[in-house]
């Protein structure tokens, strides 16, 4: 009989997430700098990073605020950018849906791309894990990420415009998403979805306030779902 060992899985999650610090730290610092330059004070920057804890949505909201976009547009666009979190939650429900409500609430607050990507792969590969072990692993993946996200956001906000232009930090966002997406492209449906999202995002770049990204995301999901259905019918 195998004994449940949540602590071991927590430490495994922490170890698996450590490489992401290489991009999380400059990404968070960049947000602090950009938000400060946009007119937010340190408290507002930290409120953004602690309450929202969603880099892409935060950057989107700040960018729209600098363009004097209507408040409703800022909120709706940020929500659209973060719509993937709902998909992440639905994807993890079979693995964590039976956890206590406080654990599910904590996972919901700490739902970030890197933790989801690692956990989804882990849970699919090791289906024998108990719910407590899965929760421990997920929490372990966030353990090194969240504190550094908060801390680097603070440092970026304090540094503000003092960061010289030659130390550009804007490479962090694309590298973060590449590091998350590449390991997940394991099937033809995954590759087709990713390709569709890229093509549609480029074609819809003319749409206002980045709303073309939402169109690209919906198109990618449809393509991926249809390919999986086709392959299932063909195999049966």
C-alpha positions as CSV (number, residue, x, y, z in Angstrom):
1,X,0.0,0.0,0.0
2,X,1.5,3.4,-1.0
3,X,1.6,6.1,1.6
4,X,0.4,9.6,0.6
5,X,3.3,12.1,0.9
6,X,2.1,15.6,0.1
7,X,5.3,17.2,1.4
8,X,7.4,15.3,-1.2
9,X,5.1,16.5,-4.0
10,X,5.2,20.1,-2.6
11,X,9.0,20.1,-2.8
12,X,8.9,18.6,-6.2
13,X,6.5,21.3,-7.4
14,X,8.9,24.0,-6.0
15,X,11.8,22.4,-7.7
16,X,10.0,22.2,-11.0
17,X,9.0,25.9,-10.9
18,X,12.4,27.3,-10.1
19,X,13.5,27.8,-13.7
20,X,10.6,30.1,-14.2
21,X,12.1,32.6,-11.8
22,X,14.5,33.5,-14.6
23,X,11.6,35.2,-16.4
24,X,9.2,35.9,-13.5
25,X,11.6,38.3,-11.8
26,X,12.4,40.6,-14.8
27,X,8.7,40.4,-15.9
28,X,7.5,41.5,-12.5
29,X,10.2,44.2,-12.3
30,X,9.2,45.4,-15.8
31,X,5.6,45.7,-14.7
32,X,6.7,47.8,-11.6
33,X,8.7,50.1,-13.9
34,X,5.9,50.5,-16.5
35,X,3.2,51.0,-14.0
36,X,5.2,53.7,-12.2
37,X,5.9,55.4,-15.4
38,X,2.2,55.3,-16.2
39,X,1.5,57.3,-13.0
40,X,0.7,54.7,-10.4
41,X,2.4,55.0,-7.0
42,X,4.1,52.1,-5.2
43,X,1.0,51.2,-3.2
44,X,-1.1,51.0,-6.3
45,X,1.5,48.9,-8.1
46,X,1.6,46.5,-5.2
47,X,-2.2,46.4,-5.0
48,X,-2.2,45.5,-8.7
49,X,0.3,42.7,-8.3
50,X,-1.1,41.2,-5.1
51,X,-4.8,41.4,-5.9
52,X,-4.7,40.6,-9.6
53,X,-1.5,38.5,-9.8
54,X,-1.8,38.1,-13.6
55,X,1.0,39.7,-15.5
56,X,-0.6,39.9,-19.0
57,X,-3.8,41.4,-17.7
58,X,-1.9,43.9,-15.6
59,X,0.2,45.0,-18.5
60,X,-2.9,45.3,-20.7
61,X,-4.8,47.3,-18.1
62,X,-1.9,49.7,-17.6
63,X,-1.4,50.2,-21.3
64,X,-5.0,51.0,-21.8
65,X,-5.0,53.4,-18.8
66,X,-2.1,55.3,-20.4
67,X,-4.2,55.6,-23.6
68,X,-7.1,57.0,-21.5
69,X,-9.3,54.2,-22.5
70,X,-12.8,54.1,-20.8
71,X,-12.8,52.3,-17.5
72,X,-15.3,49.7,-18.9
73,X,-13.0,48.9,-21.8
74,X,-10.0,48.5,-19.4
75,X,-11.9,46.1,-17.2
76,X,-13.5,44.1,-20.0
77,X,-10.2,43.8,-21.9
78,X,-8.3,42.7,-18.8
79,X,-11.0,40.1,-18.1
80,X,-10.8,38.9,-21.7
81,X,-7.0,38.5,-21.5
82,X,-7.6,36.5,-18.3
83,X,-10.3,34.4,-19.8
84,X,-7.8,31.6,-20.1
85,X,-7.9,31.2,-16.3
86,X,-11.5,29.9,-16.5
87,X,-10.2,27.3,-19.0
88,X,-7.4,26.5,-16.7
89,X,-9.8,26.0,-13.8
90,X,-12.1,23.8,-15.9
91,X,-9.1,21.7,-17.0
92,X,-8.0,21.1,-13.4
93,X,-11.4,20.4,-12.0
94,X,-11.2,16.6,-12.6
95,X,-8.0,16.6,-10.5
96,X,-8.8,19.2,-7.7
97,X,-12.6,19.5,-7.8
98,X,-13.1,17.3,-4.7
99,X,-10.6,19.3,-2.6
100,X,-12.0,21.3,0.3
101,X,-13.4,24.7,-0.7
102,X,-10.6,26.6,1.0
103,X,-8.0,24.7,-1.0
104,X,-10.0,25.4,-4.2
105,X,-10.2,29.0,-3.3
106,X,-6.5,29.2,-2.7
107,X,-5.8,27.5,-6.0
108,X,-8.1,29.9,-7.8
109,X,-6.3,32.9,-6.3
110,X,-2.9,31.5,-7.2
111,X,-3.9,30.4,-10.7
112,X,-1.0,31.5,-12.8
113,X,0.2,30.2,-16.2
114,X,3.4,28.6,-15.0
115,X,1.7,26.7,-12.1
116,X,-1.1,25.5,-14.4
117,X,1.3,24.3,-17.1
118,X,3.4,22.3,-14.7
119,X,0.4,20.9,-12.8
120,X,-1.6,19.9,-15.8
121,X,1.4,17.9,-17.2
122,X,2.1,16.4,-13.8
123,X,-1.5,15.3,-13.1
124,X,-1.9,13.8,-16.6
125,X,1.3,11.8,-16.3
126,X,0.7,10.6,-12.7
127,X,-3.0,10.0,-12.4
128,X,-2.6,7.9,-9.3
129,X,-1.9,11.0,-7.1
130,X,-4.3,11.7,-4.3
131,X,-6.1,15.0,-4.1
132,X,-3.9,16.1,-1.2
133,X,-0.8,15.3,-3.2
134,X,-2.1,17.2,-6.2
135,X,-2.9,20.2,-4.1
136,X,0.5,20.1,-2.5
137,X,2.2,19.9,-5.9
138,X,0.3,22.9,-7.2
139,X,1.0,24.9,-4.0
140,X,4.7,23.9,-4.4
141,X,4.8,25.3,-7.9
142,X,3.5,28.7,-6.7
143,X,5.6,28.8,-3.6
144,X,8.7,30.3,-5.3
145,X,6.8,32.3,-7.9
146,X,4.4,34.4,-5.9
147,X,6.9,35.9,-3.4
148,X,9.3,36.8,-6.2
149,X,6.5,38.3,-8.3
150,X,5.5,40.5,-5.4
151,X,9.1,41.4,-4.5
152,X,10.2,42.2,-8.0
153,X,7.1,44.3,-8.6
154,X,8.0,46.3,-5.6
155,X,11.6,46.7,-6.7
156,X,10.5,47.7,-10.2
157,X,8.1,50.3,-8.8
158,X,10.7,51.8,-6.6
159,X,13.3,51.9,-9.3
160,X,10.8,53.3,-11.8
161,X,12.3,55.4,-14.5
162,X,15.8,55.0,-13.0
163,X,16.3,51.8,-15.0
164,X,18.5,52.6,-18.0
165,X,17.1,51.8,-21.5
166,X,20.0,49.4,-22.3
167,X,18.7,47.1,-19.6
168,X,15.5,46.2,-21.5
169,X,13.3,43.8,-19.7
170,X,10.6,43.4,-22.3
171,X,12.0,40.0,-23.4
172,X,10.4,38.4,-20.3
173,X,6.9,38.1,-21.6
174,X,7.4,36.1,-24.8
175,X,10.1,33.9,-23.2
176,X,7.7,33.1,-20.3
177,X,4.9,32.0,-22.7
178,X,7.3,30.0,-24.9
179,X,8.6,28.2,-21.9
180,X,5.1,27.3,-20.8
181,X,3.7,26.4,-24.2
182,X,6.5,24.3,-25.7
183,X,6.3,21.3,-23.3
184,X,2.5,21.2,-23.8
185,X,2.6,20.9,-27.6
186,X,2.5,17.1,-27.5
187,X,-0.3,16.3,-30.0
188,X,-1.4,17.5,-33.5
189,X,-4.4,19.2,-31.9
190,X,-2.2,21.2,-29.5
191,X,0.1,22.3,-32.4
192,X,-2.9,23.3,-34.6
193,X,-4.5,25.3,-31.7
194,X,-1.2,27.2,-31.1
195,X,-0.8,27.8,-34.9
196,X,-4.3,29.1,-35.2
197,X,-4.0,31.4,-32.3
198,X,-0.8,32.9,-33.7
199,X,-2.3,33.4,-37.2
200,X,-5.6,34.9,-35.9
201,X,-3.8,37.2,-33.5
202,X,-1.7,38.6,-36.3
203,X,-4.7,38.9,-38.6
204,X,-6.8,40.6,-35.9
205,X,-4.1,43.0,-34.7
206,X,-6.1,45.9,-36.2
207,X,-8.9,45.4,-33.6
208,X,-9.1,48.0,-30.9
209,X,-7.7,47.5,-27.4
210,X,-6.2,44.1,-28.2
211,X,-9.6,42.5,-28.5
212,X,-8.3,40.5,-31.4
213,X,-6.6,38.3,-28.8
214,X,-9.9,37.1,-27.6
215,X,-11.0,36.2,-31.1
216,X,-7.7,34.3,-31.6
217,X,-8.2,32.4,-28.3
218,X,-11.8,31.3,-29.2
219,X,-10.7,30.3,-32.7
220,X,-7.8,28.2,-31.3
221,X,-10.1,26.4,-28.9
222,X,-12.6,25.6,-31.7
223,X,-9.9,24.3,-34.0
224,X,-8.3,22.2,-31.2
225,X,-11.6,20.7,-30.1
226,X,-12.7,19.9,-33.7
227,X,-9.4,18.1,-34.4
228,X,-9.6,16.1,-31.2
229,X,-13.2,15.1,-32.1
230,X,-12.1,14.1,-35.6
231,X,-9.2,12.0,-34.3
232,X,-11.5,10.3,-31.7
233,X,-14.0,9.4,-34.4
234,X,-11.3,8.1,-36.7
235,X,-9.8,5.9,-33.9
236,X,-13.2,4.4,-33.0
